[in-house]
């Protein structure tokens, strides 16, 4: 009986510890986000922002994420067109395939694919880079010299990730929608004019704005999480590897939750566009 009680207490203590650690991590993420915004804004206004680091990170992120993003977008467009085409044929709504394909990709598919690429490829690279700098005590050296690592390293990466996320969303949307168009029209399900007419007739500018806004938020969150895990890495190379794993998992979870919230808010604010 005592063993059962001890085991129960151990489980409760473990859950309590994880909850407290989660609260602390949330506070640290919010603090890092606020400080990054403050440093970035003040440096841009004061004309001391590290644009060279920003451009370097833009090129690095694009090189890391562009090809995987395109390769993921193509099968995503194929799967979407096949599934939606089959459902439309069953209910006799072939003329709306273009609208459903395009709007679905634009509202949900493109931002989600972009977020996964930012979290998995870009976020992992940022976390490993900052984590390596942390375990080599480069971050501590910057602090000793009076240089804020958030100002010098994090803020340029966040701004670069925001720009790359917005641009990648456009690439994902165009690639997936073009692939879906080729599959549907190529199979002879509907004509190209019917496909385009249905999309143009039902799509709204707010759909594109929503996609870009999601990409903006997703890129910011993923970069903040990656930077935090990199700056708090401990324990040598193993600690960096653990930080990368935690950054990717936490980013995916947060992005999924944020996506649900943004989608529901869009439906409530623009009921006609749902």
Kinemage of the C-alpha trace (Angstrom):
@kinemage 1
@onewidth
@group {chain A} dominant
@subgroup {mainchain}
@vectorlist {calphas} color= white
{ca unk a 1} P 0.000 0.000 0.000
{ca unk a 2} L 2.824 2.376 0.887
{ca unk a 3} L 4.458 1.642 -2.456
{ca unk a 4} L 1.268 2.616 -4.293
{ca unk a 5} L 1.006 5.846 -2.298
{ca unk a 6} L 4.662 6.656 -2.973
{ca unk a 7} L 4.161 5.962 -6.675
{ca unk a 8} L 1.101 8.234 -6.742
{ca unk a 9} L 3.025 11.026 -5.036
{ca unk a 10} L 5.858 10.588 -7.513
{ca unk a 11} L 3.448 10.952 -10.434
{ca unk a 12} L 1.849 14.045 -8.897
{ca unk a 13} L 5.254 15.594 -8.185
{ca unk a 14} L 6.353 14.864 -11.745
{ca unk a 15} L 3.251 16.480 -13.225
{ca unk a 16} L 3.603 19.450 -10.894
{ca unk a 17} L 7.219 19.878 -11.879
{ca unk a 18} L 6.379 19.733 -15.563
{ca unk a 19} L 3.599 22.276 -15.105
{ca unk a 20} L 5.919 24.676 -13.283
{ca unk a 21} L 8.588 24.199 -15.961
{ca unk a 22} L 5.985 24.917 -18.625
{ca unk a 23} L 4.949 28.133 -16.905
{ca unk a 24} L 8.587 29.222 -16.592
{ca unk a 25} L 9.265 28.408 -20.253
{ca unk a 26} L 6.189 30.365 -21.331
{ca unk a 27} L 7.341 33.387 -19.372
{ca unk a 28} L 10.835 33.160 -20.841
{ca unk a 29} L 9.428 32.906 -24.374
{ca unk a 30} L 7.251 35.974 -23.847
{ca unk a 31} L 10.176 37.898 -22.357
{ca unk a 32} L 12.436 36.938 -25.268
{ca unk a 33} L 9.757 37.941 -27.778
{ca unk a 34} L 9.238 41.345 -26.159
{ca unk a 35} L 12.965 42.057 -25.899
{ca unk a 36} L 13.535 40.988 -29.505
{ca unk a 37} L 10.812 43.319 -30.758
{ca unk a 38} L 12.153 46.179 -28.656
{ca unk a 39} L 15.727 45.691 -29.835
{ca unk a 40} L 14.727 45.272 -33.461
{ca unk a 41} L 12.480 48.332 -33.510
{ca unk a 42} L 14.889 50.577 -31.614
{ca unk a 43} L 17.875 49.501 -33.727
{ca unk a 44} L 16.029 50.139 -36.986
{ca unk a 45} L 14.920 53.572 -35.796
{ca unk a 46} L 18.417 54.406 -34.547
{ca unk a 47} L 19.962 53.070 -37.795
{ca unk a 48} L 22.213 50.604 -36.018
{ca unk a 49} L 20.354 47.429 -37.010
{ca unk a 50} L 22.646 44.670 -38.307
{ca unk a 51} L 21.378 44.524 -41.899
{ca unk a 52} L 24.349 42.405 -42.950
{ca unk a 53} L 23.343 39.720 -40.448
{ca unk a 54} L 19.728 40.064 -41.597
{ca unk a 55} L 20.626 39.512 -45.265
{ca unk a 56} L 22.924 36.629 -44.369
{ca unk a 57} L 20.149 34.943 -42.410
{ca unk a 58} L 17.607 35.550 -45.194
{ca unk a 59} L 19.878 33.789 -47.669
{ca unk a 60} L 20.624 30.982 -45.210
{ca unk a 61} L 16.942 30.383 -44.405
{ca unk a 62} L 15.964 30.490 -48.066
{ca unk a 63} L 18.702 28.033 -48.974
{ca unk a 64} L 17.666 25.679 -46.199
{ca unk a 65} L 13.886 25.798 -46.675
{ca unk a 66} L 13.125 26.617 -50.325
{ca unk a 67} L 13.716 23.244 -51.994
{ca unk a 68} L 12.086 21.157 -49.203
{ca unk a 69} L 9.108 23.510 -49.255
{ca unk a 70} L 8.596 23.067 -53.002
{ca unk a 71} L 9.032 19.295 -52.740
{ca unk a 72} L 6.400 19.133 -49.999
{ca unk a 73} L 4.004 21.471 -51.845
{ca unk a 74} L 3.838 19.306 -54.976
{ca unk a 75} L 2.521 16.113 -53.316
{ca unk a 76} L 0.301 18.265 -51.107
{ca unk a 77} L -1.330 19.718 -54.210
{ca unk a 78} L -1.717 16.249 -55.727
{ca unk a 79} L -3.322 14.790 -52.607
{ca unk a 80} L -5.666 17.749 -52.268
{ca unk a 81} L -6.807 17.586 -55.879
{ca unk a 82} L -7.354 13.819 -55.788
{ca unk a 83} L -9.326 13.812 -52.543
{ca unk a 84} L -11.430 16.873 -53.345
{ca unk a 85} L -12.027 15.657 -56.906
{ca unk a 86} L -13.276 12.289 -55.668
{ca unk a 87} L -15.625 13.903 -53.143
{ca unk a 88} L -16.908 16.411 -55.725
{ca unk a 89} L -17.639 13.641 -58.223
{ca unk a 90} L -19.683 11.766 -55.641
{ca unk a 91} L -21.968 14.724 -54.924
{ca unk a 92} L -22.015 16.145 -58.451
{ca unk a 93} L -20.170 19.356 -57.649
{ca unk a 94} L -17.320 19.125 -60.145
{ca unk a 95} L -17.638 22.790 -61.061
{ca unk a 96} L -16.559 23.825 -57.549
{ca unk a 97} L -13.347 21.781 -57.495
{ca unk a 98} L -11.239 24.820 -58.361
{ca unk a 99} L -12.707 26.962 -55.614
{ca unk a 100} L -12.372 24.293 -52.925
{ca unk a 101} L -8.838 23.402 -53.992
{ca unk a 102} L -7.631 26.975 -54.207
{ca unk a 103} L -9.280 28.322 -51.088
{ca unk a 104} L -8.312 25.264 -49.020
{ca unk a 105} L -4.689 25.553 -50.042
{ca unk a 106} L -4.650 29.314 -49.550
{ca unk a 107} L -6.331 29.401 -46.143
{ca unk a 108} L -4.884 26.294 -44.517
{ca unk a 109} L -2.411 24.383 -46.652
{ca unk a 110} L 0.110 27.068 -47.555
{ca unk a 111} L 0.532 28.544 -44.040
{ca unk a 112} L 0.735 25.083 -42.456
{ca unk a 113} L 3.329 23.760 -44.883
{ca unk a 114} L 5.332 26.945 -44.419
{ca unk a 115} L 5.098 26.669 -40.637
{ca unk a 116} L 6.328 23.067 -40.672
{ca unk a 117} L 9.268 24.010 -42.875
{ca unk a 118} L 10.116 27.014 -40.712
{ca unk a 119} L 9.855 24.947 -37.522
{ca unk a 120} L 11.563 21.829 -38.862
{ca unk a 121} L 14.270 23.212 -41.135
{ca unk a 122} L 14.857 26.862 -40.263
{ca unk a 123} L 14.043 26.525 -36.563
{ca unk a 124} L 16.341 23.530 -36.160
{ca unk a 125} L 19.159 25.386 -37.902
{ca unk a 126} L 18.701 28.481 -35.728
{ca unk a 127} L 18.560 26.427 -32.544
{ca unk a 128} L 21.658 24.402 -33.407
{ca unk a 129} L 23.601 27.539 -34.358
{ca unk a 130} L 22.714 29.463 -31.201
{ca unk a 131} L 23.077 26.314 -29.085
{ca unk a 132} L 26.586 25.714 -30.395
{ca unk a 133} L 27.468 29.327 -29.639
{ca unk a 134} L 26.050 28.902 -26.130
{ca unk a 135} L 27.954 25.727 -25.221
{ca unk a 136} L 31.153 27.251 -26.628
{ca unk a 137} L 30.518 30.216 -24.283
{ca unk a 138} L 30.360 32.697 -27.153
{ca unk a 139} L 27.071 34.032 -25.785
{ca unk a 140} L 28.672 34.608 -22.387
{ca unk a 141} L 31.561 36.371 -24.096
{ca unk a 142} L 29.146 38.749 -25.827
{ca unk a 143} L 27.514 39.535 -22.490
{ca unk a 144} L 30.898 40.184 -20.882
{ca unk a 145} L 31.706 42.663 -23.665
{ca unk a 146} L 28.394 44.427 -23.024
{ca unk a 147} L 26.745 43.198 -26.242
{ca unk a 148} L 23.234 41.838 -25.992
{ca unk a 149} L 22.948 38.470 -27.787
{ca unk a 150} L 19.278 39.211 -28.362
{ca unk a 151} L 20.171 42.451 -30.128
{ca unk a 152} L 23.078 41.016 -32.101
{ca unk a 153} L 21.837 37.514 -32.944
{ca unk a 154} L 18.136 37.006 -32.237
{ca unk a 155} L 16.519 40.185 -33.614
{ca unk a 156} L 18.048 39.884 -37.132
{ca unk a 157} L 17.041 36.219 -37.290
{ca unk a 158} L 13.462 37.012 -36.319
{ca unk a 159} L 13.119 39.720 -38.954
{ca unk a 160} L 14.657 37.417 -41.563
{ca unk a 161} L 12.319 34.564 -40.599
{ca unk a 162} L 9.291 36.842 -40.915
{ca unk a 163} L 10.258 37.876 -44.442
{ca unk a 164} L 11.124 34.331 -45.532
{ca unk a 165} L 7.905 32.924 -44.054
{ca unk a 166} L 5.750 35.413 -45.958
{ca unk a 167} L 7.547 34.711 -49.236
{ca unk a 168} L 7.531 30.939 -48.751
{ca unk a 169} L 3.766 31.008 -48.249
{ca unk a 170} L 3.349 32.547 -51.698
{ca unk a 171} L 5.591 29.868 -53.198
{ca unk a 172} L 3.707 27.066 -51.428
{ca unk a 173} L 0.328 28.413 -52.523
{ca unk a 174} L 1.377 28.838 -56.139
{ca unk a 175} L 3.088 25.447 -56.318
{ca unk a 176} L 0.223 23.528 -54.693
{ca unk a 177} L -2.520 25.295 -56.657
{ca unk a 178} L -0.658 24.896 -59.950
{ca unk a 179} L -0.135 21.203 -59.244
{ca unk a 180} L -3.805 20.749 -58.385
{ca unk a 181} L -4.828 22.627 -61.547
{ca unk a 182} L -2.641 20.395 -63.731
{ca unk a 183} L -3.961 17.210 -62.121
{ca unk a 184} L -7.657 18.135 -62.283
{ca unk a 185} L -7.632 19.661 -65.760
{ca unk a 186} L -5.195 17.082 -67.088
{ca unk a 187} L -7.494 14.239 -66.026
{ca unk a 188} L -10.371 15.908 -67.833
{ca unk a 189} L -12.581 16.295 -64.771
{ca unk a 190} L -13.418 19.909 -65.675
{ca unk a 191} L -12.177 22.492 -68.151
{ca unk a 192} L -9.510 25.013 -67.269
{ca unk a 193} L -11.994 27.888 -67.607
{ca unk a 194} L -14.469 26.300 -65.199
{ca unk a 195} L -11.690 25.606 -62.710
{ca unk a 196} L -10.425 29.193 -62.763
{ca unk a 197} L -13.894 30.738 -62.783
{ca unk a 198} L -14.949 28.871 -59.653
{ca unk a 199} L -11.798 29.890 -57.817
{ca unk a 200} L -11.962 33.540 -58.862
{ca unk a 201} L -15.683 33.701 -58.105
{ca unk a 202} L -15.420 32.439 -54.517
{ca unk a 203} L -11.933 33.452 -53.392
{ca unk a 204} L -11.539 36.714 -51.502
{ca unk a 205} L -8.572 39.028 -50.895
{ca unk a 206} L -9.049 38.299 -47.193
{ca unk a 207} L -8.048 34.677 -47.844
{ca unk a 208} L -4.615 35.773 -49.031
{ca unk a 209} L -4.309 38.244 -46.161
{ca unk a 210} L -5.168 35.459 -43.709
{ca unk a 211} L -2.538 33.172 -45.228
{ca unk a 212} L 0.166 35.815 -45.005
{ca unk a 213} L -0.837 36.810 -41.477
{ca unk a 214} L -0.653 33.180 -40.390
{ca unk a 215} L 2.772 32.829 -41.980
{ca unk a 216} L 3.915 36.000 -40.214
{ca unk a 217} L 2.773 34.704 -36.807
{ca unk a 218} L 4.074 31.173 -37.429
{ca unk a 219} L 7.498 32.435 -38.458
{ca unk a 220} L 7.729 34.647 -35.390
{ca unk a 221} L 6.692 31.918 -32.944
{ca unk a 222} L 8.937 29.251 -34.461
{ca unk a 223} L 11.957 31.563 -34.427
{ca unk a 224} L 11.369 32.650 -30.831
{ca unk a 225} L 11.100 29.034 -29.671
{ca unk a 226} L 14.223 28.017 -31.599
{ca unk a 227} L 16.208 30.988 -30.292
{ca unk a 228} L 15.126 30.323 -26.707
{ca unk a 229} L 16.087 26.644 -26.831
{ca unk a 230} L 19.397 27.540 -28.427
{ca unk a 231} L 20.278 30.222 -25.877
{ca unk a 232} L 19.370 27.924 -22.961
{ca unk a 233} L 21.197 24.840 -24.246
{ca unk a 234} L 23.354 23.149 -21.630
{ca unk a 235} L 25.493 20.039 -21.502
{ca unk a 236} L 27.596 20.167 -24.633
{ca unk a 237} L 26.622 18.640 -27.989
{ca unk a 238} L 23.963 16.426 -26.386
{ca unk a 239} L 22.333 19.470 -24.853
{ca unk a 240} L 22.252 21.176 -28.244
{ca unk a 241} L 20.678 18.100 -29.839
{ca unk a 242} L 18.071 17.924 -27.070
{ca unk a 243} L 17.348 21.631 -27.531
{ca unk a 244} L 16.792 21.185 -31.277
{ca unk a 245} L 14.405 18.305 -30.638
{ca unk a 246} L 12.485 20.289 -28.026
{ca unk a 247} L 12.341 23.356 -30.269
{ca unk a 248} L 10.843 21.445 -33.203
{ca unk a 249} L 8.279 19.592 -31.086
{ca unk a 250} L 7.214 22.666 -29.131
{ca unk a 251} L 7.008 24.783 -32.288
{ca unk a 252} L 4.770 22.281 -34.074
{ca unk a 253} L 2.434 22.058 -31.075
{ca unk a 254} L 2.221 25.834 -30.653
{ca unk a 255} L 1.688 26.409 -34.370
{ca unk a 256} L -1.142 23.873 -34.485
{ca unk a 257} L -2.879 25.542 -31.530
{ca unk a 258} L -2.361 29.031 -32.963
{ca unk a 259} L -3.679 27.907 -36.350
{ca unk a 260} L -6.914 26.691 -34.783
{ca unk a 261} L -7.332 29.981 -32.926
{ca unk a 262} L -6.637 32.133 -35.973
{ca unk a 263} L -8.983 30.062 -38.147
{ca unk a 264} L -11.827 30.328 -35.640
{ca unk a 265} L -11.260 34.069 -35.270
{ca unk a 266} L -11.369 34.483 -39.061
{ca unk a 267} L -14.630 32.545 -39.277
{ca unk a 268} L -16.196 34.739 -36.595
{ca unk a 269} L -14.921 38.026 -38.033
{ca unk a 270} L -15.651 37.154 -41.674
{ca unk a 271} L -18.587 34.725 -41.610
{ca unk a 272} L -19.267 35.316 -45.292
{ca unk a 273} L -15.825 34.054 -46.189
{ca unk a 274} L -16.043 30.817 -44.239
